[in-house]
Amino acid sequence: MKAAVLGAYGAVGRRLAVEAATLGHAVTAVGRDGTRLSGVPAHDHLRLSMTDLAGVRRMAAAHDVVVNATGVEDSQLALASTEGGAAFMDISAERDYLGELSRLAPARPIAAGIGLAPGLTNLLAVAASGEGPLHIGIVAGIGEPHGDAARAWVWSVSGRQVTSGGTKQRVYRTARRFDVPGLGRRTLLRAGFGEQDQLATSLDRPVSTWLGFDPAWATALLAVAGIAPGAAAYLDRLSGPAATLLAQRDRWTVVVSDATSTRAWATGRREVDATATVAALCLERLATAPPGVYAADELARLDDLREGLSRAGIEVATNPSITENWKDPR
Ligand SMILES: NC(=O)c1ccc[n+]([C@@H]2O[C@H](COP(=O)([O-])OP(=O)(O)OC[C@H]3O[C@@H](n4cnc5c(N)ncnc54)[C@H](OP(=O)(O)O)[C@@H]3O)[C@@H](O)[C@H]2O)c1
């Protein structure tokens, strides 16, 4: 397949270009800076800004699938790509934008929110049994250089109002305890990742998302941003030095819990790599799907991706008893 990766020299985009090529796809690296673009290993390179929608349409006409890894959250980009004739995948986690995509009636398939969270978390939630409210906990290692767009989003949602099962909460202001394999009991803060709305619809049960950092003390920075969203930009400036100082703390873990226990979890190193892995593994499914807008859980099942996830060093469990036996490999 011919796959165009938009934002190809970004944190996820660069990795995605490599992962898609490994799966046998001919990748075109797309971006607006020719010099940085030429450093991305790819079959082809195309200089293009996402604001040039006519250019996006022309580019899409020459590809089977277009992946947006720019963090530019504009549904016109999805429409231009699908009108051009390509399937469109967005890795964004932003719930308003994913909601906007879900209301489109595209000529070609669109995948909304394919990565680690949303993405793999959707598949874990579907695989988790039980009923009643579902809580998705995400623990991100801060010893990983995250991309600017991802970091900006995490801080920008501080203090925003979110609703789940009729309960209104503000992002990073409410805490909940989770059993996190390898880390023990962890306090995570209410977050606003896009899968909570997608899953509430597809599973017909309240779904909420929660975020924390590893090491645990760093979660306090999110709590500060929740109370004082104006401080978020200053707190973000600590990210670079923290990633350098704690370079070994790059393990992420996501858990899906109900009222009583952890129902499913996954863990691996470098969240950027996991996002690229999941997106790459879903490319072919998307390109061959009928027109429509798909969340990750509507595109694939956990079992479909297990082999690819395992190859990428991502451990997945849906049996709670495994949780008790899990040993931290660090
Ligand atoms: N689902 C998940 O699990 C998950 C995980 C991680 C990230 N994400 C999401 O993935 C997206 C990318 O994140 P990231 O951290 O990889 O971003 P990043 O490192 O900041 O990379 C974004 C890239 O897009 C390019 N770009 C921005 N605006 C552009 C435009 N108008 N035209 C062309 N290129 C443009 C930037 O290039 P310039 O330098 O030229 O501006 C940059 O190279 C974000 O939406 C993030 O929230 C999702």
The ligand as a Gaussian input file, in Angstrom:
#p B3LYP/6-31G(d) Opt

LIG

0 1
 N       -3.270000       8.417000      20.304000
 C       -2.144000       8.471000      21.007000
 O       -1.856000       7.591000      21.804000
 C       -1.161000       9.595000      20.787000
 C        0.115000       9.497000      21.339000
 C        1.036000      10.508000      21.078000
 C        0.644000      11.616000      20.323000
 N       -0.633000      11.686000      19.850000
 C       -1.068000      12.818000      19.032000
 O       -0.326000      12.760000      17.832000
 C       -0.180000      14.056000      17.277000
 C        1.297000      14.305000      16.966000
 O        2.000000      14.333000      18.172000
 P        3.601000      14.453000      18.236000
 O        3.919000      14.638000      19.652000
 O        4.241000      13.368000      17.461000
 O        3.801000      15.836000      17.481000
 P        5.152000      16.613000      17.101000
 O        6.354000      15.859000      17.526000
 O        4.998000      18.019000      17.582000
 O        5.089000      16.563000      15.518000
 C        4.114000      17.217000      14.778000
 C        4.697000      17.489000      13.401000
 O        3.685000      18.051000      12.568000
 C        4.237000      19.094000      11.818000
 N        3.230000      20.111000      11.498000
 C        2.522000      20.870000      12.364000
 N        1.714000      21.701000      11.684000
 C        1.915000      21.453000      10.372000
 C        1.381000      21.984000       9.162000
 N        0.454000      22.964000       9.163000
 N        1.812000      21.478000       7.984000
 C        2.746000      20.500000       7.951000
 N        3.298000      19.953000       9.057000
 C        2.880000      20.433000      10.251000
 C        5.324000      19.683000      12.686000
 O        6.308000      20.214000      11.820000
 P        6.866000      21.716000      11.970000
 O        8.013000      21.584000      12.911000
 O        7.244000      22.057000      10.577000
 O        5.759000      22.558000      12.551000
 C        5.855000      18.465000      13.447000
 O        6.957000      17.870000      12.820000
 C       -0.788000      14.995000      18.319000
 O       -2.133000      15.248000      17.964000
 C       -0.740000      14.180000      19.580000
 O       -1.682000      14.590000      20.558000
 C       -1.526000      10.693000      20.058000

